[in-house]
Amino acid sequence: MSDHDSVYDGLLGDSEGWAFGTSFEDPLAGVDTTIPAGVDAGALATYCLMLGDDALIYSHRLSQWTSNAPDLEEDIALANIALDLLGQARLLLARAAAADSAVVPPLPEGSPVPPEDALAFFRDEAGFRNVRLVEPDNGDFAVTIARLLVFSTYRLALLQRLRASNDPVLAAIATKGVKEVTYHRDYAGRWFLTLARGTEESRRRLLAGLALVWPLYDELFRTHPVETAADNQGFGVDPSGLADEVGVVLEQVLTTSGVERPDVAPTGAVNGQMGRGGRHTEAMGRLLAEMQVVARAHPMGLW
Amino acid sequence: MSLDLARRVAAEVTDPEMPMLTLADLGVLRDVTQDGETLTVTITPTYSGCPAMATMRDDLVHRLADHGFDHVDVRVSLTPAWSTDWISDEGRRALRDHGISAPGPAPRHDGPVPLSLLPTRRELTCPRCGSADVRLTSEFGATACKAMYRCSGCLEPFDHVKGI
């Protein structure tokens, strides 16, 4: 009795869904998204964008390895990591939109685009709040591993603390994320060690990769006013408090690998702003163009 | 309409990526409740990015519609986070019968999550020949929840569901 008129009927709950969406309309369907007492909805929404954009932009970068990685196992591993982060991004962007719909860019009347997709595909560069570490091109596999180690060490430390958020939705997203990012960090750490102790060439590339990534390390621990508010109101984490913990874990990997911290100057702020304030690197515009072009061409696209 | 029937129907819906498991065996199906004509089915994602959620939702809606339940609301529950510890004994048997190694106890961390620079050591046996001489080939596999192994006894590769 469930004869399908269209091949998509078996896949999609609704006969007409937005053409580029993820089809499970709302990853927070049925989840209580009430704002906790004492929490500013706008700050909560912006904070969710920050953590969601870190995951979204880095997921997009990592997914560019699909079918290009050195071997099938690494291809699958990087795609899996990208998928985990995309899932975290969806939940966080949906949480942002549920907290304060003012963060969602306006779309044409009657547009079928759900809020999480509107946030991903229809925001301009300055509206993104991710740290700049996630933006540059992947480079070779060694650069990728160096960045994955730094990013997943930072994110795991952050998510571990975020489990105590007074926003039950953020706490739940963090609790799930910790389990996932634990695998990402171990993966990166093991490859870091392997490349550092591998051949002269693998070590040379790894050191070059770490030096490329390192200028964007300091920014991870610079506190944006929204993060101060998040910490004060109990729903988020002040990243300056993560520096020691992240440093200790990285030191463990670097020491085991016989690698020293690169001696390079941090990338500075632009007009006083960094990634969390909407100022990004040159790579960001090209990344967004690739990620958003199809959706922007068809804001009313249905199938 | 009987809630018992709805629960039985929902419990028999299978996972789209591991169809030897029902959603109930996998621990993804959390609750089925009824309010008048409306059934509310609660499911929880295995991993944040689990792409099977949409298919699970549609399969639940279709199967329940087959049995006359026309108003089905599928909801997501994020707390508590899914754990492989929720896979039932029946589900573990079904995995083994289909050549997939079932997960061990999920890791629990009270303090900070320790870094592990050595390959994960798991006590497991080849689901085909039973040999304990198995080698991890990758911590990531065909789906987010699986690692890849190779048996040194029968030389066959196999999937292992990672404990989370």
Interface residues (C-beta under 8 A of the other chain):
Chain A: M1 S2 G10 L11 L12 G13 T22 S23 F24 D26 P27 L28 A29 G30 V31 E73 I76 A77 A79 N80 I81 L83 D84 L85 L86 G87 Q88 R90 L91 L156 Q160 P168 V169 A171 A172 I173 T175 K176 G177 V178 K179 E180 T182 Y183 R185 D186 Y187 G189 R190 L193 E245 V249 Q252 V253 T256
Chain B: T40 T42 P45 Y47 S48 G49 C50 P51 M53 A54 T55 R57 D58 V61 H62 A65 D66 D73 V74 R75 V76 S77 L78 T79 P80 A81 W82 P107 P112 V113 L115 S116 L117 L118 P119 T120 T137 S138 E139 F140 G141 A142 A144 M148 K162 I164
